[in-house]
Amino acid sequence: MVQQLTPETKPEIIYPDSDGKPMFDNTKQYQWIVKIKENLEIIFAENPDVFIAGDLLWYPAEGSVKTRQAPDVMVVFGRPKGDRGSYKQCSENNIAPQVVFEILSPGNRTKEMAEKMLFYQRYGVEEYYVYDPDTIELVGYLKNQEWLEEIEEINNWVSPRLGIRFELISDNLEIYYPDGRKFLTSVELHQQLEQEKQRAEQEYERAEKEQQKYQDLLAKLQAKGIDINTI
């Protein structure tokens, strides 16, 4: 009797969706993460193949659940928008995030940031930006062959991938859309929309008043027997 061997089934690899670490250490760090992430979402809203995420675990190596990072913000060109519990590169056509942002907090250690730098360099990040909102210091790195090299002049630097411009002023970092508009918080965006709405309403009211003046003048002329069509 010949015994048939049942092929072994490989156990499913579980990639955790959380590393147990908090997304942010303070409100300032959180505000910058949201500001950058949401404004980038607006820029690429019409492009279905740009995936943007904040504090999402990225697994670059198939089968290795310990090889991971959770960038504060990451941008992936060539992958569709949509919800994900984590970014498993082996399930994403092996496309690595091209742009990564990290927002520093007092809890970030030098060793930790050095390890992140090496990780992003090793796994194919093309642009890496680190911002410290307490010291108003921005450092950027650009991939040159296999290495991430520091951008010498970051002030007024335009991201090759994103098209956004960074401007360092005395007490803040400003980031600008490709068309020159400034990155705004959700509150500032709401205030801007309200102002535009008020201007539109005021313009409508002005046009209505002008129309009413015209109608009143027309009625007076007609009352005097004047036909404006003959004027």
C-alpha angles and dihedrals in degrees: 000000000000115000115216116221117224111224113244115253114224112235115248113258113233115212108198116231092213135046093199093247123122117256092232140005100216143005094261092057092046093050092054093047091052093042094054095040096048096045090051088051088056093049093052098032092116095047109084093192100062115090118196126184142169124219093349119152112247118204108193098174121063112237095011109107093174094056100084147115134192107215115204087235129003132181123202120191115202098032126099124249116252145108120301134174089211138346107257104186093201088063093045101065086272090284113155123210107271097201128038133181128197122190112203126226130183088263095063112106126210091238092051093052092047090054091050090050091053091046094052091045093050096048101048111266109162100194126027124183126188119190128187108198092191096058096026089234122150124187123185133192129198126197114249109182102306098344137078106227124194116254106241098210110031097166108100090003114158117214110238092213102037102031091222123135127223121212123185114205129176098278107013150025116246122196122197134204118239087260092053100259117137124247107253135192119246090258092051091047090052092049090049091051091049091051091050090048091051091049090050091049091048091049090049091050091049091051090048091053091049090050091049091050089052092050091049091050091048091052092051092050092049090049088057091050094252115145108207090201089069095048 
